[in-house]
Amino acid sequence: MSSPATAPPSPGTPASLKRIVAASLIGTTIEWYDFFLYGSAAALVFNKLFFPDSDPLVGTLLSFLTYAVGFAARPLGALVFGHYGDRLGRKKLLVLSLLLMGGATFAIGLLPTHATVGSAAPVLLTVLRLVQGFALGGEWGGAVLLVSEHGDARRRGFWASWPQTGAPAGQLLATGVLSLLTAVLSDAAFASWGWRIPFLLSGVLVVVGLWIRLSVDESPVFRQALARAEARKAVRSAEAEQLPLVSVLRHHWRDVLVAMGARMAENISYYVITAFILVYATTSAGVSKQTALNAVLIASAVHFAVIPAWGALSDRVGRRPVYLLGAVGIGLWMFPFFSLVDTGAFGSLVLAVTVGLVLHGAMYAPQAAFFSEMFATRMRYSGASIGAQFASVAAGAPAPLIATALLADYDSSTPIALYVIAAALLTVVAVGVAKETRHRDLADGDLTDGDPADGKLTEGDPGVGDPGVGAEHPQTPATDARAV
């Protein structure tokens, strides 16, 4: 008979699981709203407000550089939030990330511009962007884990994909607000004060998000793992528990590399399709800002709708096949994508962005469950966050910057398409060498480890090896010396 400290946690009830999903979704929506709002503003007005002495395209490059700075802080956020999320719990850190992101975004809405305070304006903008990136680096891992660890393996891909819809929902909200403002305000009014409104609205959204997030329970899988860790400390108090980061790098370094590779096509394609397109469509294709924003708005709505469908499909056929479909598809779509945008027709622009985001969703939807299933509970927040956010520095951070620079140097979309295709090939290789994880029991590695006195996994212990092996064949111990 299992003791209370070792009994497997039961999945949440449908009602409680839906509440957890709602809390994660609204939080990620607000966080991504804040993050994408900056990206859209960087493409539309920040080049003039904070870098007015530059050539228009150079000003855009500088504006996107401050945009990329936010990504640079995301790995630090992943390390800090991952560490404490694996030690203290997912819920507490998610509340903190929401406060940091919302506060920074609200403050951006109050910033003086270059015309008022000179060079101090872009410096202050950069500092607040760093806070945004730090907060988002900790948000993603906690949000998807809170859902993944409350549900069961049978529909984990579907339920865990809902926090992922926070990205298109945030994009939809940010783009929708900007589109509305650009439609009802003159260019002069929008540049003078209208751009501040979406940033100030973040304060209201954060209050709503906090109210919902504070009402949910901590992950049962985490509580179980924490109880086991406390029991081990009582038995062997002289031996300190390994830091989550150390455990990840020791036992899961291959999984971290797989996660980073898997994010390349997903991250780069997304920012080219949603952020850089605002620059390309308005400068090279002769499309108005309003038209480009409306196209992204429509495509984001479709993106939101297809992500849960892709997540459900990953529960049926596996995470890898769906992910690979998206990576191959996005690589094949890049040349048609730019050809359609170059027509300047609104319908073609909508088709280009929508198909691109549907294919992106095939990677993004199973990503939450896929990354969660790679790591053991007491290092899962750190592992998933490190893999996801460190990749963002090399992928999403410079993507609009690289695309804009390529456009400036070659005055052609061909190098940009090749850039995304190269990222797609890298993702195909990373996901191709990964193991399928959809049958993994997230509590399995914590319940079948080695010596119960120290909780360490060693080669030959039950549960050591490929995450999918122990779950699909529970009577067959794996032999790879990685912690499950």
N, C-alpha and C positions, 0 to 999 in steps of 0.2 A: 504494500500500500504506500502511495506517495505521501510524503509529508507536505504540510502547507507550503514549505519553502521550495519544494520541487515539483509540485503538481502543475501540469501544463495549464497555462492560462486559456480560458475559453474565449472564442470570438465574441465580439460585442453583439448585442441584439440589433435587428435591423433599424430600430428607432434610434438607438444610441450611435450606431455607425453612421446613419445619415446626419446626425447632429455633428459628429466629428468631421465628416466630409464637408459640411456647410461651414464649419469653423475654419478648416484649412483652406477651403476655396475662397472665402471672403478675405481672409488674411493675405493669401497669395495674390488675389486680384488687386487689393490695395497696394501691396508692395510693387507689383508689376506696373500698376497705373503710375505710381510715383516714378519708377525707373524709366518707363517708356515715354512718359510725359517729357522728361528731360531730353531723351533722344529726338523726339519730334521737334521740340523747341530748339534744340541744337541745329537741326537742319533748316528751320524756318526763320528764327529771329535772333538767336544768341550770337551769330556771327556779326550782326550789325550792332547789337546792344553792348556786347562785351569785347569785341575785337573790331572796332569801327575803322581803324587806320589801315586795315589790310585790304588787299585785292579780294573781291567777293569770294572766289574759289579758295584762296588762301585763308580767308576768314572762316569759311566753312570747315577747312581742314583743322584750324585751331579750335574751332567749336567742337568738332568731333574728337579732338585730342582730350579735351576736358571730359567728354563723354566716355572715352576709353579709360580715363583715370579711375572712374568708378569700378571698372572691372579689376583694376590692379588691387583694390582693397578687398575684393571678394574672397581671395584665398585666405587672407588674414581673418576675415569673418568666419570662413569655414573652419579654420583651426580653432579659434576661440569658442565659437558657438558649438562646434562639434565636440570639443573637449568637455565643456560644461554640460552640454546636452546629454552626453554619455555618462556623466557623473551625477547630475542633478535632475535630469528629466527633460522631455521634449517641450512640455507646455510652458514652463517658466521662460525658456529661452525664446520661444515663439512670441510671447508677450513683449519681451525686451526688443526683439528685432522689429516688431511693428511700431513701437514707440520711437525707435531711432530713425527708421525710414520716414515715418510720417512727420516727425519733428524737423528733419532735414529738408524735406520737400516743402513744408510750410514756410520755412525760413528762406528758401530760394525765392518764394513769392514776395518776400519783403526786401530782397537785395537791391541796393543802389546799383545803377549801371555805370558804364565807363564814363559817360558824360557827366556824372555826378561826382564820383570819387576816383576817377582815373584808373590806374593799373591795379588798385586794390580790389576793384570789382571782379575781374577774372580770378584773382587769388581767392577771394571769399567763395566764389562759385565753385572753384576746384575743391576747396575744403569740404563744402557741403556735399559735393559729389562723392568724395571719399567716404563720408559717413553713410551715404546711400548705399554705396557698394559694400561696405562692411556689414551693414544690416542685411542686405540681400544675400550675401555669402552665407549667412547663418539661417536665413528663412527657408530656403528651398528644402534642405535636408530634413529639417524638423517637420515641415508641413507634410511631406510625402510619407515620412516614417510614422507620423501620428495616425495616418489613415491605414497604411500598410500593416502596422502592428495591431490594429484593432480588428481587422477582418481575418478571413481565412483564405487559404491558398486558392480555392476554387474560383473566386471572382476577384482576386487581388488586383489583377491588371486593370479591370474595369474601375473598381473603387479608387485605386491609387492614381488613376489617370485624371480624376476630377480636380485635385489640386493643380495638375498641369494645365487645366483649362483656365486657371487664373492668369496665365500669360496672355492668351488671346482676349480674355475678358478685360484685363488691364489695358491691353492695347486698344481694344474696342472703346473702352471708357475714355482713355486719354485722347485717342484720335477723334472720337465723337465730340468731346468737349471742344477740342481745338477746331474741328471742322465747323461746329456751330458758331463759335466766336469769329472765325474768319469769314463766315457767311453773313453775319449780322453787323460786323464792325468794319470800318474802313481800314486799309493797311496802316494808316497813320495812328488810328486809335488802338489797333491791336498791338503795334510796336510800342506805343506809349504806355499803356496800362492793361490792355486786354489780356496779354500773355500771362499776367500775374494771377488771374482768376483761377485757372485750373490748379495751380500750385497751392493756393490758399484753400481750395476745396478739400485738399488732402486732410486738413485738420478735422473736418466733419466725418470723413470716411474712417479715420483712425478711431474716433470715439465709438462708432458702430462696430468696427472690427474688434476692439478691445472687449466690448460688452459680450460679444459672441464667444471670443476665445477664452475668456475667463470662466465661462460656464461649462467647459468640457473637462473630461477626466484625463488623467495621465494614461499613457499607453500601458495596457496590462502586461504586455511582453516585457517592457522595460521594468515595471515594478517587480516582476518575477525575477528578472536577471539581477536587479539591485538587491533583492532579498538573498539570493544565492551568494552574491559577493559579500554581503554582510556576514553570512554564515561562515564563509571561508576565512574572513578576517578574524572571527571569533576562535576558529580552530588554529589558525597560524598567524597570530597577530604580529609576529616579528617581521613577516615578509610583506613588503609593500606591494600593492596591486600595480601592474604596469599602466603607464599612461595610455589612454586610448590611441593617441597618435603613434606611440612606439609599437603598440600591438598591431595597428593597421600596417605600418611599414614592415613589420616583421612577418606577419602572417598573410597579408592581403596585398602585397605590392603589385602582383600581377593583375589583380582585380582593379586596382587604382589605375594602372596603365590602360586596361581595357576600357574603363569608364571614360578616361580622358580621350582616347582614340574615338570612342563612340560619339562623343560630343562634337567632334570637329565639324562634320557635315551639318549636323543639326544646328549648332550654334552659328556657324558662319553663314549658312543659307538664310537663317531667320533674319539676321540683321541686314543682310544684303537686300532681302525681299521687303522688309518693313521700314528700315531706317534709311539705307542708301537710296532706295527707290525714290524717295521724296526729293533727293538731290538730282538724280539722273533724269527723272521724268520732267522736272521743271527746267533743267538746263539743256539737256540734249534732245529731249523729245518735244519740247515746247508745250508741255502740259501745265495748266495752272495749278497753284498750290491746292486750291479747293478740289479740283478733279483728282489729283493724286491722293489727297487725304480721304476722299470718298471711296476710292478704289480699295485702299487699305482697310477702310471701315467695313465695307461689304465682305471682303475676303476674311477679315478677322472673325466676323460672325459665323461664316462657314467653318473656319478653323476651330472655333469653340465647339461647334456641333459634332465635328468628326472625331475629335480626340477621344471621347468615351467609346465611340464605335471601334476605333483602332485598339483601345485598351481591352475591350471585350474580345476582339479577335485574337489578341495575344494570349488570352486565357484558353483559347481553343487550339491554336496552332503553335504557340510558343512565342517568347519575346524576340528571339533572334530572327525568325522568318519575317515578322512584321517590320522589325528595325531595318533589316537588309533591303526589304522592298522600298522603304522610304529613302534610304541612302542611294540606291541605284537609280530610283526614280528622280530624285532631285538633281543628280548628275546629268541625266539625260534631258532634263527639262530646261537647263540653263540657256542654251542657245535659242530654243523657241521662246523662252521667257523674254529675253531682250528684243527679239524680233517683233513680238507682239507689242511691247512697250514703245518701240521705235515708231509704230504706226501713228501714235498720238491719239488713237481712238479710245474713248472711254470704255467701251465694251471689251476691247482687246486688252486694255490695261487691267480691268477687273479679272478677266480670264487668266492672264499671266500670273497675277498675284494670288488668286484663289487656288489654282492648281498647285502653285509652289507651296502654299501653306498647307494644303491637303497632304501633299507628300511629306512635308516637314512633320505633320502630325503623326505620320506612321512611325517616325523615329521618336518623337517627343512623348507620345502616349505610353508606350511600354517602358520608357526610360525609368519612371518612378519605381515600378515594381522590380524591374531588372536590376537596378543599382541597389535597391533595398535588400534583395535576395542574395547579393554577393557577400554580405558582411554579417558577423555575429552581433548580437544585440548590444553588448557593451562597447562595441567599436563601430556600430552601424552609422550613427550620426556623423562621426568623424570620417569614416571611410567613404560614405556616399557624398558628403559635402566636399571632401578633398578632391575626389575624382571629378566631380562636376565643376567645382569652382576654379581649380587650378587650370582646367582645360579652357575655361572662359577667358583667361588672360591671353592665351595664344589663339583663341578662336574668335569669340564674339567681340572682345575688346577692340582689336585692330581692324575688324572686318569692314566697317564703314570707312575707316581711315585709309585702309589699303585700297578699297574699291574707288574712293574719291581720288587718291593719288594716281592709280592706274588710269582713271578717266582723264586726269589732267595731263599725264605724260603721253598717252597714246590716242586720246580723243576717240576711243572705240570701246565697245562693250566686250569684245572678244577676250582680252586679257582677264577681265572680271569673271566671265563665264568659265575660263580655264582655271582660275583660282578656286572657284566653288567646286568644280569637277575634281580637282586634286584633293580637296578636303573630303569629298565623297568617297574617293578611292581609299583614303586613309581609314575612314570609318568602316568601309566594307571589310578591310583587312582586320581591324580590331574586333568587330562583332563576329567575323568569320572564325576567329580562333577562340572566341569565348565559349563557355559551356552554357547549355540551356538551363534555366533556373526556375521555370514556372511551377514545378512541383515542390519547391522548397518550403518546408515548414520553418517559419522565422524563429520559432522557439527551439527547433531541433538541435542546433549547435550548442545551445545553452543547457540542454537537458541530457546530452549524450557525450559530455566532454570527458577528460581524463580523470585523474585523481580528484575525487570530490573534495578533498581537503584543500587543494590549491587551485583547482579549476583550470590548470594549464593543459593544453592540448599538445600531445607529442605524437610522433609518427607511430602508427599502429593502433592508437586509441580509437574507439568507435567515434564516428562523427568527424574524423579528420579527413579532409579532402575536398573534392568537388562538391559545392553546395547542393547540386542536383542529385548526387549519387545517394546520399543517405536518405533523402526524401523519397526517391522513386523506388529504392531497394533498401528499406530500413534494416534488413538483416545482413546486408553486405557492407562491411566496413570499408571505407576508402583508404587509400594508402598515400595520397599526396600530403606532404607535411604542411598543409595550410589549415588555419583555424576556420571552422565553419561558423 
